[in-house]
Amino acid sequence: MLKKLRKTISVIVLALSLYGLISNNNEVLPFTMAGLAILMVVMGAEERQKNRKSYRSYLFFAVSLFWILVSIEGFIY
């Protein structure tokens, strides 16, 4: 289930990124960053679900927290 969710979110983020790049519209950038944050959370959950004792799941969660903060700042300003 997480694999399908990851692929769906990846396609949405890719579409947003391509739209922003082609149209030179920087107003979609916070939405792209929020999508990347959600994608990182899903990837971290996948790593946790595999029961791997590695740092990657923690890294994914930390990076997603950073992306969420950056996207909130983008929404505010």
Backbone as JSON Lines, residues from 0, in Angstrom:
{"i":0,"aa":"M","n":[0.81,-1.19,0.0],"ca":[0.0,0.0,0.0],"c":[0.86,1.26,0.0]}
{"i":1,"aa":"L","n":[1.92,1.25,0.8],"ca":[2.79,2.42,0.85],"c":[3.53,2.62,-0.47]}
{"i":2,"aa":"K","n":[3.79,1.53,-1.17],"ca":[4.49,1.64,-2.45],"c":[3.61,2.35,-3.48]}
{"i":3,"aa":"K","n":[2.32,2.03,-3.5],"ca":[1.4,2.7,-4.42],"c":[1.23,4.17,-4.05]}
{"i":4,"aa":"L","n":[1.15,4.44,-2.76],"ca":[1.04,5.81,-2.29],"c":[2.28,6.61,-2.66]}
{"i":5,"aa":"R","n":[3.44,6.0,-2.5],"ca":[4.7,6.68,-2.86],"c":[4.75,7.01,-4.34]}
{"i":6,"aa":"K","n":[4.33,6.07,-5.18],"ca":[4.35,6.31,-6.61],"c":[3.34,7.39,-7.01]}
{"i":7,"aa":"T","n":[2.17,7.39,-6.38],"ca":[1.16,8.4,-6.68],"c":[1.64,9.8,-6.29]}
{"i":8,"aa":"I","n":[2.2,9.92,-5.11],"ca":[2.71,11.21,-4.66],"c":[3.87,11.66,-5.53]}
{"i":9,"aa":"S","n":[4.7,10.73,-5.95],"ca":[5.83,11.07,-6.82],"c":[5.35,11.65,-8.15]}
{"i":10,"aa":"V","n":[4.31,11.06,-8.71],"ca":[3.77,11.56,-9.98],"c":[3.17,12.95,-9.79]}
{"i":11,"aa":"I","n":[2.47,13.18,-8.68],"ca":[1.89,14.49,-8.42],"c":[2.97,15.54,-8.25]}
{"i":12,"aa":"V","n":[4.01,15.21,-7.49],"ca":[5.11,16.17,-7.27],"c":[5.84,16.45,-8.59]}
{"i":13,"aa":"L","n":[6.04,15.41,-9.39],"ca":[6.68,15.6,-10.69],"c":[5.84,16.5,-11.59]}
{"i":14,"aa":"A","n":[4.54,16.3,-11.59],"ca":[3.66,17.14,-12.41],"c":[3.7,18.6,-11.95]}
{"i":15,"aa":"L","n":[3.66,18.81,-10.64],"ca":[3.75,20.18,-10.12],"c":[5.09,20.82,-10.47]}
{"i":16,"aa":"S","n":[6.15,20.07,-10.36],"ca":[7.48,20.6,-10.68],"c":[7.6,20.95,-12.15]}
{"i":17,"aa":"L","n":[7.12,20.07,-13.0],"ca":[7.18,20.35,-14.44],"c":[6.32,21.55,-14.81]}
{"i":18,"aa":"Y","n":[5.14,21.67,-14.21],"ca":[4.28,22.82,-14.49],"c":[4.99,24.11,-14.08]}
{"i":19,"aa":"G","n":[5.58,24.12,-12.88],"ca":[6.28,25.31,-12.42],"c":[7.48,25.64,-13.28]}
{"i":20,"aa":"L","n":[8.17,24.62,-13.78],"ca":[9.34,24.84,-14.61],"c":[8.97,25.35,-15.99]}
{"i":21,"aa":"I","n":[7.95,24.75,-16.59],"ca":[7.57,25.13,-17.95],"c":[6.9,26.5,-17.97]}
{"i":22,"aa":"S","n":[6.01,26.76,-17.02],"ca":[5.28,28.02,-17.03],"c":[6.03,29.15,-16.32]}
{"i":23,"aa":"N","n":[7.17,28.83,-15.73],"ca":[7.96,29.8,-14.98],"c":[7.12,30.43,-13.86]}
{"i":24,"aa":"N","n":[6.29,29.62,-13.24],"ca":[5.4,30.05,-12.18],"c":[5.96,29.57,-10.85]}
{"i":25,"aa":"N","n":[6.46,30.5,-10.05],"ca":[7.07,30.14,-8.78],"c":[6.07,30.05,-7.64]}
{"i":26,"aa":"E","n":[4.8,30.28,-7.93],"ca":[3.79,30.22,-6.88],"c":[3.44,28.78,-6.5]}
{"i":27,"aa":"V","n":[3.79,27.81,-7.33],"ca":[3.51,26.41,-7.0],"c":[4.65,25.77,-6.22]}
{"i":28,"aa":"L","n":[5.71,26.5,-5.98],"ca":[6.87,25.95,-5.28],"c":[6.55,25.48,-3.86]}
{"i":29,"aa":"P","n":[5.78,26.22,-3.05],"ca":[5.45,25.69,-1.71],"c":[4.64,24.39,-1.76]}
{"i":30,"aa":"F","n":[3.77,24.25,-2.77],"ca":[3.01,23.01,-2.9],"c":[3.93,21.85,-3.26]}
{"i":31,"aa":"T","n":[4.92,22.13,-4.1],"ca":[5.89,21.1,-4.47],"c":[6.69,20.67,-3.24]}
{"i":32,"aa":"M","n":[7.1,21.63,-2.43],"ca":[7.87,21.3,-1.23],"c":[7.03,20.52,-0.22]}
{"i":33,"aa":"A","n":[5.75,20.89,-0.09],"ca":[4.86,20.14,0.8],"c":[4.68,18.71,0.29]}
{"i":34,"aa":"G","n":[4.57,18.55,-1.01],"ca":[4.46,17.21,-1.59],"c":[5.71,16.39,-1.36]}
{"i":35,"aa":"L","n":[6.87,17.03,-1.45],"ca":[8.12,16.33,-1.17],"c":[8.21,15.93,0.3]}
{"i":36,"aa":"A","n":[7.7,16.77,1.18],"ca":[7.7,16.43,2.6],"c":[6.82,15.21,2.86]}
{"i":37,"aa":"I","n":[5.65,15.17,2.24],"ca":[4.77,14.02,2.4],"c":[5.43,12.77,1.82]}
{"i":38,"aa":"L","n":[6.1,12.94,0.69],"ca":[6.8,11.81,0.08],"c":[7.89,11.27,0.99]}
{"i":39,"aa":"M","n":[8.61,12.16,1.65],"ca":[9.66,11.72,2.58],"c":[9.08,10.99,3.79]}
{"i":40,"aa":"V","n":[7.92,11.44,4.26],"ca":[7.27,10.74,5.38],"c":[6.88,9.33,4.97]}
{"i":41,"aa":"V","n":[6.33,9.18,3.77],"ca":[5.95,7.86,3.28],"c":[7.18,6.97,3.11]}
{"i":42,"aa":"M","n":[8.26,7.52,2.6],"ca":[9.48,6.74,2.44],"c":[10.05,6.32,3.79]}
{"i":43,"aa":"G","n":[9.98,7.22,4.78],"ca":[10.43,6.87,6.12],"c":[9.56,5.78,6.74]}
{"i":44,"aa":"A","n":[8.26,5.84,6.49],"ca":[7.36,4.81,7.0],"c":[7.64,3.47,6.34]}
{"i":45,"aa":"E","n":[7.98,3.49,5.06],"ca":[8.35,2.25,4.37],"c":[9.6,1.63,5.0]}
{"i":46,"aa":"E","n":[10.58,2.45,5.3],"ca":[11.8,1.94,5.92],"c":[11.52,1.38,7.31]}
{"i":47,"aa":"R","n":[10.66,2.04,8.07],"ca":[10.31,1.56,9.4],"c":[9.54,0.25,9.32]}
{"i":48,"aa":"Q","n":[8.69,0.13,8.29],"ca":[7.88,-1.07,8.13],"c":[8.75,-2.28,7.79]}
{"i":49,"aa":"K","n":[9.85,-2.05,7.12],"ca":[10.76,-3.14,6.77],"c":[11.57,-3.61,7.98]}
{"i":50,"aa":"N","n":[11.42,-2.91,9.11],"ca":[12.12,-3.23,10.36],"c":[13.63,-3.18,10.21]}
{"i":51,"aa":"R","n":[14.07,-2.28,9.43],"ca":[15.52,-2.1,9.29],"c":[16.03,-1.25,10.44]}
{"i":52,"aa":"K","n":[17.12,-1.66,10.98],"ca":[17.73,-0.91,12.07],"c":[18.79,0.03,11.49]}
{"i":53,"aa":"S","n":[18.35,0.94,10.66],"ca":[19.29,1.86,10.04],"c":[18.89,3.29,10.33]}
{"i":54,"aa":"Y","n":[19.72,4.18,9.95],"ca":[19.5,5.6,10.17],"c":[18.61,6.21,9.09]}
{"i":55,"aa":"R","n":[18.33,5.49,8.01],"ca":[17.62,6.08,6.87],"c":[16.21,6.52,7.22]}
{"i":56,"aa":"S","n":[15.49,5.76,8.02],"ca":[14.13,6.16,8.36],"c":[14.14,7.45,9.18]}
{"i":57,"aa":"Y","n":[15.09,7.55,10.1],"ca":[15.2,8.78,10.89],"c":[15.61,9.96,10.01]}
{"i":58,"aa":"L","n":[16.46,9.71,9.06],"ca":[16.88,10.76,8.13],"c":[15.71,11.23,7.28]}
{"i":59,"aa":"F","n":[14.9,10.3,6.8],"ca":[13.73,10.68,6.02],"c":[12.77,11.54,6.84]}
{"i":60,"aa":"F","n":[12.54,11.16,8.1],"ca":[11.64,11.94,8.94],"c":[12.21,13.33,9.24]}
{"i":61,"aa":"A","n":[13.52,13.42,9.46],"ca":[14.15,14.71,9.75],"c":[14.09,15.63,8.52]}
{"i":62,"aa":"V","n":[14.35,15.08,7.36],"ca":[14.31,15.88,6.13],"c":[12.88,16.3,5.84]}
{"i":63,"aa":"S","n":[11.91,15.44,6.11],"ca":[10.52,15.81,5.87],"c":[10.09,16.94,6.81]}
{"i":64,"aa":"L","n":[10.57,16.91,8.04],"ca":[10.26,18.01,8.96],"c":[10.83,19.32,8.44]}
{"i":65,"aa":"F","n":[12.05,19.28,7.93],"ca":[12.65,20.48,7.34],"c":[11.84,20.98,6.15]}
{"i":66,"aa":"W","n":[11.42,20.07,5.26],"ca":[10.63,20.46,4.09],"c":[9.29,21.06,4.5]}
{"i":67,"aa":"I","n":[8.68,20.51,5.55],"ca":[7.41,21.05,6.03],"c":[7.59,22.48,6.53]}
{"i":68,"aa":"L","n":[8.65,22.73,7.28],"ca":[8.92,24.08,7.77],"c":[9.19,25.05,6.62]}
{"i":69,"aa":"V","n":[9.94,24.6,5.63],"ca":[10.23,25.46,4.48],"c":[8.96,25.73,3.67]}
{"i":70,"aa":"S","n":[8.1,24.73,3.5],"ca":[6.88,24.97,2.74],"c":[5.91,25.88,3.48]}
{"i":71,"aa":"I","n":[5.86,25.77,4.82],"ca":[5.02,26.69,5.6],"c":[5.53,28.1,5.45]}
{"i":72,"aa":"E","n":[6.84,28.28,5.47],"ca":[7.4,29.61,5.26],"c":[7.05,30.13,3.87]}
{"i":73,"aa":"G","n":[7.07,29.24,2.87],"ca":[6.7,29.65,1.52],"c":[5.24,30.04,1.41]}
{"i":74,"aa":"F","n":[4.36,29.39,2.17],"ca":[2.95,29.77,2.17],"c":[2.74,31.11,2.83]}
{"i":75,"aa":"I","n":[3.52,31.4,3.88],"ca":[3.35,32.65,4.62],"c":[3.88,33.84,3.82]}
{"i":76,"aa":"Y","n":[5.05,33.69,3.22],"ca":[5.65,34.82,2.51],"c":[5.37,34.7,1.07]}
